[in-house]
Amino acid sequence: MNVISSPAGMATLEKPILSLHPPWTTIFKGERVTLKCDGYHPLLLELQPISTLWYLGHLLLPSHKKSIEVQTPGVYRCQTRGAPVSDPIHLSVSNDWLILQVPYAPVFEGEPLVLRCRGWYDKVVYKLHYYHDGQAVRYFHSSANYTVLQARARDSGRYQCSGTMRIPVESAPMFSAKVAVTVQELFRAPVLRVMGPREARGAALGGVVLRCDTRLHPQKRDTPLQFAFYKYSRAVRRFDWGAEYTVPEPEVEELESYWCEAATATRSVRKRSPWLQLPGPGSPLDPASTTAPAPWAAALAPGNRPLSFRKPPVSRSVPSVTSVRNTTSTGLQFPASGAPTAGPPACAPPTPLEQSAGALKPDVDLLLREMQLLKGLLSRVVLELKEPQALRELRGTPETPTSHFAVSPGTPETTPVES
């Protein structure tokens, strides 16, 4: 028995569930369907059974049974004693040759969506087309249902069908009325957040606890979900029932980006959270800092892949050098002893143009030197082909110190080879 406790301590019944049999909201004129009201009744010491009330719009119907047969179009509701009114069912009656039938119950993400194109009193429909928002999505030679195995939000829209019937000869193509279909969201896209010290009970000392938060639709609140956690593109915990993950203490000391994913047990519906940048120790977003603002971490959009947030390595062995702008040489120049060096102020960061130029200049110089060497080799090949005798005489003469260059494997600089 499903009951809800009221603030006064009284037990309040949940609203009954109204169902339709067959489950189609559009029928032909003259047909009948059955409505059934399933309510939850408390144990009351009464001799008379609890009656069911039926409503067509705002009109109270005379029947008090749990199920009734109807053929009148309109909005139907039911109610049991002491319980709220049920959710409505809209029944439509058509006098067309062709109707498109959709289920009365809401369709949620991951569930099958079944559409039925039906001819007048079950006449066979030939050359059957189904349309979604004006675009043909499926063709059948004769009567058949159109099924979307795992519905998504993109499957919402207006549907229609067309076909021909033999009455008694084959007719021209006929179209049904358009029917609106809405695929309900099963659960919201998750949000990854850092839990506070009081929320993270049982967490490892010094670690950071992340929680993947989402919310199920009220009608699907009993649907079990699983959660997975990722560090950049690597899974740090695969799908499990727990919605929390503890980041190990050694990884907390680096600025890292995490995200999570929520899914049903069958993986028919999967949704991911935005990126979450973890706060490093001593940063303005550090949970241990007394001046830390809330929230403790910065979230990025799901499509924006973050840059690396690792700390840059600190050099411990090489002495400090100052970059000097020089158009005739590349690389780093060591300052002369006691002489100040020219360069940008220490507090002024280099512009992006200067950074890119400084990073590309060694590679460009090395490429130019390789092209010069290649040019020399090609000139020797041409000379050998044209004048073999002159090339042998040239090989017999000693080479000048400036004819060849040796490239040091450690640096892009070139060093003359002394003879």
KEGUMI-833383 format. One record per residue: x, y, z of N, C-alpha, C in turn; residue in three letters. Coordinates in steps of 0.02 Angstrom, whole numbers, plus 50000, padded with zeros to 5 digits. Each point is the difference from the previous one (the first is absolute). Example, Ala and Ser with C-alpha at 12.3 -4.5 7.8 and 13.67 -1.06 7.14 Angstrom:
// residues 2
506604971650390499555005950000500455006050000ala/499825005349964500425005950003499615005550037ser/
END
This chain:
// residues 419
500424994150000499585005950000500445006250000met/499915004449954500395006149994499635005750032asn/500295002750053499705005650035500525005450009val/499785006150010500435005750013499805003150066ile/500495001250043499855002950066499915007549993ser/499455002550027499865007249998500335003250060ser/500075006850001500305003450057499634998850065pro/499344998949997499624999050062500064992950025ala/500384995749966500084993150022499504995349970gly/499525002549960499504995849968500284997049937met/499774994049984500224996549940499595002449941ala/500335002649947499665002449940500144995249943thr/499474998049966500074995249945500315003349939leu/500364996149961500255002449936499424999949950glu/500065004249948499485000249950499974993549961lys/499414997849981499944993649964500305000549930pro/500104994149970500304999549933499454998349951ile/499905004349950499494999049949500334997049938leu/499724994549974500284996749942499464999249947ser/500244999149937499564999549942500134993549963leu/499464996549980500054993549966499514999849942his/500254999049938500695000049975500345006750014pro/500675000249997500365005850026500055005949952pro/499545000849952500055005249950499525005750016trp/500255006149992499605005950019499535002349945thr/500054997349939499565001949945499654993749975thr/499335000349993499614994449977499535002549945ile/499704995249964499505001749949499325001150033phe/499595003849967499335001450025499604993550004lys/499674999050058499624993950011500374994750040gly/500665000650007500394995150038499975001650075glu/500134995050040500005000850073500684997950028arg/500205003350053500614998350037499834999450074val/500464996850037499894998950072500495004150040thr/499755003650049500405003850048499994996350067leu/500604999450030500064996450063500355004450051lys/499715000450061500275004250053500284995550055cys/500665000150008500344995950052500215004650056asp/499654999550056500165004150058500254995850058gly/500305003450049500264996750060499535001750057tyr/499724994850030499495001050052500284998250068his/499935004450049500244998450068499514995250034pro/500224997250055499584995450039499525004150042leu/499395000849977499505003850036499464995350026leu/499785001450060499484995850030499325002349976leu/499874998749936499365001849970499714993949965glu/499354999350004499674994449969499925000949925leu/499885006249979499915001249929500675001149965gln/500104997449940500645000949965500105007349980pro/500635001849990500165006849979499825000849927ile/499605004849983499765000849932500525003949959ser/499944999649935500435003549953499585005349965thr/500275006049996499675005549966500325001149932leu/499595001349949500235001049932499805007049976trp/500475003249963499885006749975500145000249926tyr/499555003249962500115001649930500025007649996leu/500615002849996500085007150008499835001950072gly/499515004450009499765001850067499354996650018his/499774995349957499374996650010500114993550038leu/499624998950053500044993950040499584994649967leu/500314994349983499654994549967499634995850052leu/499474996649980499594996350049500324993550024pro/500504997449966500284993550017500475000650061ser/500014994650042500454999650057500424993649999his/500044996949942500404993949993500745001849989lys/500424995050006500725001149990500185000749927lys/499574997649954500125000649929499355001749964ser/500065003949947499425002049961500184999849927ile/499484999249957500095000349928499745006749975glu/500395003249956499815006749975500115000349925val/499655004549967500095001449929499945007449985gln/499935004150052499945007249991500685003250006thr/500195004549954500655003350007500005004850058pro/500605001250027500075004750055500574998150046gly/500035003350058500524999050050499704996250058val/500284994150015499734995850053500474999950060tyr/499704999850059500364999350064499604995650046arg/500344997250051499664996150051500265001850069cys/499634997950051500195001650069499704994850047gln/500404998050049499764995750053499945004050064thr/499594997650046499865003850060500645001350041arg/500115006350017500585001950040500635001149960gly/499984998949934500605000749958499915005849952ala/500555002849975499945005349949499734997349934pro/499875004549954499754998149934500594997449958val/499874995149957500524996949959500235004849946ser/500544998049966500225003649941499494998949944asp/499945004949954499484999449949500214995649941pro/499504997649964500094996649936499565003549949ile/500325002149944499635003549947499804994949947his/499374999349988499744995349950499725003949941leu/500244998249939499775003349939499614995049957ser/499495002449967499594995849956500035003049930val/500164995849950500105002549932499504996749952ser/499825003649948499574997549947500384999549934asn/500685000450002500414999649940500094992749978asp/500274999249939500164993449975500644997350032trp/500445004550022500664998050025500145003850064leu/500214996550052500195003350063500684997550022ile/500375004350035500644998150029499904999450076leu/500124994150027499894998750071500665000050038gln/499995003450057500595000350044499784997750069val/500464997350040499824997650067499805005750047pro/499564998450047499775005150047500525001550054tyr/500394995050018500495000950054500605003949975ala/500305004150043500605003749979500574995349984pro/500395001949949500584996149978500625003450026val/500434996350034500615002850028500604998049959phe/500555003650010500624998549965500204992750012glu/500224996749946500214993150005499454995049992gly/499375002250001499444995449992499794999749926glu/499664994649980499774999649930499405004749988pro/500005003249942499455004249978499674996449941leu/499354998350008499644996249949499455004449972val/499995000749933499475003749965499644995249954leu/499335001049994499594995449961499575004049951arg/500094998649936499595003149948499454995049983cys/499385002150012499444995349995499485002549950arg/499784995549956499485001549952499314999350031gly/499515002749965499315000050025499784992850016trp/499864999050065499794993550026500464994449976tyr/500655001450008500534995049990500084997849927asp/499835004349953500164998649931500755000349989lys/500264995949956500724999749987500215006449965val/500555002850024500285006149970500624998049959val/500025002149937500554998449956500435006349988tyr/500614998749977500475005549987500025004950058lys/500144997150058499955003750063500645003950014leu/499925006450013500565004450019499875003050069his/500545000450040499975003650064500445006349994tyr/499755005550028500355006449996500135002750070tyr/500585003150007500195003450063500185007249983his/499605004750024500105007149986500065001349924asp/499574996749962499965001149928500494996049959gly/500454996250032500504995949964499814992650004gln/500024996649943499854992849999500554996250037ala/499804995850048500494996350040499964992449989val/499434997549974499954992749991499464998549947arg/500134994749961499534997849949499864992650011tyr/499354998049993499794993050002499554998749940phe/500044993949975499574998249943499274999650021his/499874997750062499324999650026500015001650074ser/499424999350032499915002250070500534997250046ser/500325004450038500514998150049500105005850048ala/500204998450061500155005150050500705002849989asn/500095006350017500665003149998500265000450072tyr/500584997050013500264999650068500695003150004thr/500095004450049500665002650019500214996150062val/500514995849993500174995450054500205003650064leu/500415005049994500225003950059499905007449984gln/499455002650024499825006949984500485004950033ala/500115005649966500415005550025499595006449996arg/500275005350030499665006449997499915002449929ala/500484998349956499955002249930499434996649963arg/499714994650029499444996649969499345003450014asp/500005005250042499385003850012499835004049937ser/499375001549991499795003949942499304998049978gly/499845001849939499344998649971500064994549948arg/499594994850010500034994149956499364999749957tyr/500084996749942499454999249953500134993849958gln/499464997149972500094994349955499565000949938cys/500194996549947499625000349938500014993149968ser/499504998649958499964993649966499384999749957gly/499924994449967499424998849957499614994050027thr/499354999749983499564994450020499594997949940met/499804993849998499604997249946499275000150020arg/499625005049976499315001150021499545001349940ile/499844995149957500314993449995500645000049959pro/500095005249957500635000549964500475004450039val/500644999649981500495003850038499885007549994glu/500005003350056499845007250002500635004149989ser/499895006549996500575004749998500315000350070ala/500635002350006500315000450067499605004450047pro/499894997550060499635003750052500475001350058met/499895005550035500435002050056499595000350064phe/500334998050054499685000550066500115007050028ser/499655001550054500135006250036500674999550037ala/500325005750009500645000150036499894999250075lys/500454996350031499954998750072500665002050033val/499955003850054500605002250037500234994650048ala/500644998550000500304995150045500585003350037val/500014999150065500545002850042500344994450039thr/500654999349991500394995150037500235003450065val/499804997250056500165002950065500724998650020gln/500305004650036500694999250024500004995350060glu/500394994649996500024995150054500365002950061leu/500575003149989500365003450055500405005749970phe/500165004850042500365005949978500744998349989arg/500335004249960500724999249990500355000950068ala/500464995650018500305000450066500465006050006pro/500135001850063500465005450017500494997350051val/500645000649986500534997650045500195005650048leu/499994998650065500165005050050500444997050054arg/500355004450035500434998150056499595000150064val/500014994750036499614999650062500395003250057met/499625003150045500315003150059500214994950051gly/500385002150051500234995350051499434996550036pro/499455003450012499454996950036499624995249956arg/499955001349935499644995549955500404993749986glu/500665000749994500424994349981500164995750060ala/499524996350024500104995650056500364993649978arg/500494998050038500384994049984500515000949946gly/500145006249980500495001149947500714999150027ala/500454998349957500704999250019500295006650023ala/500414999850052500295006150027500465003149948leu/499875006449987500425003649952499764999749929gly/499524995549984499744999549933499425004849989gly/499805000749937499445004349980499464995549974val/499395000950025499434995949981499595003749947val/499894996849943499605002749946499334996349998leu/499475003749986499344997049995499685001849933arg/499714994949967499675000949936499255000650014cys/499745006249997499315001450018499565000349938asp/499414996950005499495000449948499324999150034thr/499475000549960499324999450028499564996449950arg/499674994650024499554996149958499325003449994leu/499654998449946499315002449992499574997250057his/499525003850026499594997650057499664993349985pro/499794998949938499684993649984500494994349993gln/500645001549998500524994849991500515000350057lys/499785002150058500485000950055500284993450026arg/499704994449982500264993550022500494997049950asp/500155003549946500474997349950500715000150028thr/500354994450002500695000050026500485002949948pro/500485003850024500515003049958500694997950023leu/500474999849953500704998650014500415006049980gln/500605000550031500425005949990500724997949986phe/500325003849956500714999049984500355006850005ala/500654999750017500395006150010500624999849955phe/500185005949972500545000449952500475005750019tyr/500654998849987500515005250008500265001449930lys/499835005849973500105001449929499634994649959tyr/500344996149959499674994849960500094993050030ser/500314999550058500134993550031499504998750056arg/499714994049999499524998150052500374998250064ala/499855003550054500304998550065499554995550041val/499354999749983499554995150030499444998649950arg/499954993749981499494998249950499324999650033arg/499494998549959499315000550024499884995750062phe/499715003250049499844996850063499385003550028asp/499734997250054499385002850028500145006250043trp/500615000950023500155005750043500065006449960gly/499735005450027500025006649968500585004250024ala/500454997250041500565003850027500664996649982glu/500525004149994500674997649985500505004250039tyr/500484996650032500515003450040500645000549960thr/500235006149988500635001149965500574998550049val/500484995849982500564998550046500385006350018pro/500304999950059500345006050025500585002149955glu/500424995549972500555002449957499755003849939pro/499414998349973499755003449941499685006750016glu/499845001150063499685006350019500485005849992val/500664998850006500495005349997500115002749930glu/499664997349950500065002549932499325002449976glu/500015005349961499385002549971499784995349945leu/499474996250012499764995249952499275001449983glu/499784997549943499315000849978499664993249999ser/499414999750030499614993950005499315001249970tyr/499674994549982499305000249981499704993250014trp/499344999750003499664993850017499464998549948cys/499754993950003499494997849954499484995950038glu/499375001449988499444996250030499654996149945ala/499784993950016499694995749949499534995150034ala/499534997549961499574994650024500404993550000thr/499724994950032500364993650006500124996949932ala/499555001149952500084997249933500395004649953thr/500215005850024500365005149961499575002849943arg/499354999250005499575002849947499995007650002ser/500125002950058500045007350008500645001650037val/500435004049970500635002150031500075007549992arg/500185003450055500105007249998500625001750040lys/500385005049976500625001950032499955007050030arg/500425001350048500015006550034500495004749967ser/499985006450016500535004649978500664998350035pro/500555002849973500664999150031500015003650068trp/500384997150047500105003150066500745000350013leu/500275006050010500715000950016500094999750075gln/500394995250023500124999450071500465005650025leu/499895002550060500445005250027500654997050026pro/500555003149983500644997950027500125003050069gly/500464997350040500135002850066500285007049996pro/499735004450041500225006850001499685004449949gly/499584997149954499665004149950499405003350031ser/499725005149967499415003350028499414995450008pro/499994994249964499444995550005500164994050044leu/500535000350039500204994450042499494999050056asp/499724993850009499524999050053500295001250069pro/500664999150008500305000950066500145007250016ala/499965004449950500135007150011499425003250036ser/500155004550046499485003450038499665005349958thr/500325002249946499715005249959499724997249935thr/499874993550000499774996849938499295002049985ala/499865002649941499315001649982499624993749980pro/499355000449997499594994449978499745001649930ala/499964995149956500214993150010500754999249998pro/500244994150020500724998850005500324998449934trp/499644998649950500304998049937499635003449943ala/500355000749944499725003549942499784994849949ala/499385000549977499734995349950500065003149931ala/500164995749951500045002149930499454996649961leu/499845002849943499484997149958500224993149976ala/499514995349989500194993249980500414999749936pro/499875004649953500354999649936500695003250002gly/500155004150052500655003450003500504995750037asn/500454997049964500514995850031500515004550033arg/500154999050064500455004650035500724998849979pro/500415005250010500714999349990500294996250059leu/500644998249996500324996550055500095004750059ser/499814997650058500065004050060500554997550046phe/500474996249972500554997650041500485005650015arg/500354999550057500505005050017500604999449954lys/500295005649977500594999549957500594997550039pro/500444995849969500584997550036500495005650016pro/500314999450058500475005150024500714997449990val/500415003949964500694998049988500425001050063ser/500424995050017500395000350062500755000349987arg/500234998649937500724999449988500295005549957ser/499615002749953500295004949955499955006950031val/500505004349989499975006850027499495004149962pro/499785005450031499505004349969500335003849943ser/499625000849945500235003649942499475005049981val/500205004949961499545005349978499985000049925thr/499405000049973499925000149927500115007049975ser/500475000749951500165006549971499775000149929val/499635005249981499765000549931500595001549954arg/500124995549952500565000749954499794997249933asn/500095004049948499794998049933500524995949964thr/500624999650026500534996449965500144993250029thr/499744998450058500134993650032499374997650034ser/499984993650014499414997050033500224996750064thr/499484998150038500144996550063500065004950057gly/500284997750056500085003950060500715002550005leu/500085006250021500665003150008500135001050074gln/500604997850021500195001050070500235007250009phe/499775003450051500215006950010500735000550021pro/500315005549979500695001350022500015001650074ala/500564998250032500055000950073499975007450017ser/499555001650047499955006850025499645004749953gly/499804998049940499675004549953499264998549999ala/499595005150004499284998849996499814997649931pro/499484996049997499764997249937499365003549980thr/499955000649933499395003249974499454994849993ala/499395001950009499444995349995499385003150030gly/499454996549995499385002650028500025000050076pro/499635004350033499985000050073499774993450026pro/500204998550063499844993550029499254999250010ala/499645005550013499284999650014499584999949937cys/500305001849942499605000349939500054993549962ala/499464996149996500054993649964500065001249925pro/500354995549965500075000849927499334999349965pro/499945003549946499384999649961499964993349965thr/499394997849980499944993649964500414999849935pro/500075005949967500395000149938500744998750014leu/500255003050054500714998850018500114992850021glu/499514997150036500084993050021500034995449939gln/499545001049953499994995649941500635001049958ser/500235006349993500605001249961500614996850032ala/500055000550067500574997050034500004992549996gly/499404996949998499964992749997500154997449930ala/499845003949948500094997649932500685001749970leu/500365005050027500625002349970500544994649997lys/500134996050054500524994749994499834995049946pro/499364998149993499814995149950500105002849930asp/499855006449989500085003049934500745000449981val/500425001950049500725000349986500284993249982asp/499794995050037500254993249985499774997849931leu/499395001649982499754998149934500395003549945leu/500185006450010500395003649950500684996849990leu/500324998150055500674996949995499964993349963arg/499474996150015499934993649966499895001149925glu/499625005249983499905001549929500655002049966met/500435003750035500655001849971500434993849988gln/500014995450049500384993849991499734996049941leu/499334999749995499704996349945500175003249933leu/500025006649999500185003549938500714998349979lys/500474999750050500694998349984500064992949972gly/499614995350030500024993149976499734999649929leu/499465003549986499714999849933500485003149948leu/500355005350019500485003049953500574995249984ser/500224995950050500534995149988499744994649951arg/499354997950009499744994949955499975002549929val/499785006249992499965002949933500695000749970val/500505002150041500685000849975500304993249979leu/499844994850039500264993449983499714997449935glu/499375001649989499684997749937500285003749940leu/500135006550008500235004049944500754999349989lys/500415000750051500735000149994500294995250052glu/500024993549986500284995250049500745001550016pro/500385002149949500725001350010500105005850047gln/499595005449992500085005850045499824998150071ala/499524995450009499804998150068500554995950033leu/500374995649960500544996250031500565004750021arg/500135005249959500525004850020499795003950062glu/499345001450003499765003750059500064995750063leu/499874993449994500074995650058500734999550022arg/500485000949953500704999450019500265006150037gly/499665005749994500225006150035499745000050070thr/500405002850047499775000250070499395004650005pro/499524998150044499395003950011500145005850045glu/499665005349987500065006050042499584999250063thr/500195003650053499634999250064499285002049993pro/499835004249952499315002649997499564996249952thr/500274994349972499604996449950499484995550030ser/500104997550062499534995350032499855002550070his/499414998150023499795001650068499774993650033phe/500154999450063499774994350040499475002550048ala/499454996450003499445002050043500044996150064val/500025003650055500044996850066499334996850015ser/499994993850024499354996850012499645003050059pro/500345003650044499665002550060499665006549989gly/500255004349954499715006649991499905001249926thr/499575004849982499915001749929500555004349972pro/500515001950041500545004249975500474995949955glu/500345003149953500494996749956500705002350020thr/500474995249997500695001250020500474998749943thr/500445004749980500484998849946500484994450019pro/500154995649952500484994650011500675002549977val/500445000250049500685002549984500394994549964glu/500415002249950500404995149961500654998550037ser/
END
